[in-house]
């Protein structure tokens, strides 16, 4: 449902987008022809110095998780790229299609309905509808709306998550848990962690958050970004893309970027800061960004796999023992690390410096 056209003499862009819950989707649907000043990014943030044509992140066939070649390919990609795609991962295509449809269904609901989940109105900090990244601290806003759902329990999700999408999101998350366990096993074995007990599993993957991201058509996509340069604070992220494209990954050690092409049925996996810390820098979280699109709406559904807020993250003892390395990172409370990330606008990889020894 398109919002009623605002009277810009009485309604500021910020009030229309944020306070009234229309988001940039609602702004886009008013038919604006010029990007509002609030969304114009500095030149260095909206341009990529070099885009490498014909290169992309590895695509790994995960149909046989027990095959040592699969594990070796995943660990190699985690070290060299920090990003890879997996196909034949075991999540039914119907589950993926359903959660994408549910994402559109939520964002197509009236602004009044979506705004029930804004920071000011939501009954829980675990359910949050917002726009951009952190509008209160950003000098320039990003062209994106999103719904963030932190999983605590089935009971809370059933009671508090939006009815338009909760069943589909839960199905995606629960089906994804099998992939998460397999990835955890492969990645930790690559770090010489041979015994993965429940304590170790909880330390690395003890909490989960799903975001539903909506990137509307933008009148001047060359002037803004869908998401600015950043690395995730997760242990790792399982991302479902649609078929539009627009995700770019920085090539480690080079001032250049590669596009992550949509592959039907695939999942994009990227290493987060927490796993970089656990691995003492062996696995790399990598800067990535999303460009704005002038022709099509785009959605994505990331499943963030994180330590629990109360966990202390630091290089794993098994990693240090096997390599004889000194720890690059100090022990830090995970909730403190995440809080630091959310105190500022996207700034590439600078958050990791907060944890350096």
PyMOL commands that set and color helices and strands:
alter all, ss='L'
color gray80, all
select helices_A, chain A and resi 13-19+23-29+37-39+43-46+68-80+93-107+111-117+154-160+166-189+198-205+221-223+273-278+317-323+334-341+350-355
alter helices_A, ss='H'
color red, helices_A
select strands_A, chain A and resi 58-61+83-87+127-131+145-151+207-215+227-230+236-241+247-250+257-259+267-271+288-290+298-306+312-313+332-333
alter strands_A, ss='S'
color yellow, strands_A
deselect
rebuild
show_as cartoon
